[in-house]
Amino acid sequence: MKKLTFPKAVGDVLEHAGFVKVEKDRWRRDIGDYVDQIDIYLSRDFKEITVHIYAEDRITQDIICEATTDPVWMSRLPIDTHLPWPEGKGCWWPRGDPEGPSKLAEAVRLWALPFLQGLHSLEGMRAYLEKAAPNRWHKEARLSLAVTLSRLGEHDKALEILNDSMPMAWRRTPHFQRVENLKQWVIERRNAGVGP
C-alpha cells in the first residue's frame, strides 16, 4: 500500500472543494470576486508541516492597485495566515507522523475551508481585516480594510484608517502616495454619496 503524503491528502480535500493545483504544493480557487489559496508550508527546520491560507477580494485589490504606479504593490495578500488551533496557536504536524497527512487534511476540511467561505462577502472580509488591521505594519490589511469600508459606505471610518496608516518610516516610500491616492478615492466616493 502506497504511503499517503501531505500533498496528496490535502490536495484531495481541496480539489473536492473546487481548488485547482497551480504549483507543486499550492492550490487556488476563484469564486466570483474572491480568490482563495492554500499552500503546504514547511517549518524552517524542515521538520514540521502546516498549511498557509491566503485570500483576497479582487475588486478591492484592483482599486488599491489603481492607486499606485507600482504594479506589484503588495508583499503579501491581505489575508495571510497559518492554520490555527481553535485556541489561536499554530497547527503543525511532524513530517514523519504517519497520521499527519490525514490529520492535516481533516483540519483543512473542518477549519480552513469554512474560514475561507466566511470571507466571500464584504462583511466577512471586514470582520477578518478589522482583527489584522490594528497592526500598523500590516499595510495590506489596513489598506484593504479602508477600501472595504468605503465600498460598504463607511467613508469616514475608511479615512480614519488611511490617516492612521502612515508610520513616519513610510513617509518617503511609494506607500505614501498609495495612501494619498486612496484617500482621494474615498473622499470622491463620500462626496458623490456612493454607498454599498
Disulfide bonds with the S-S distance in Angstrom:
none
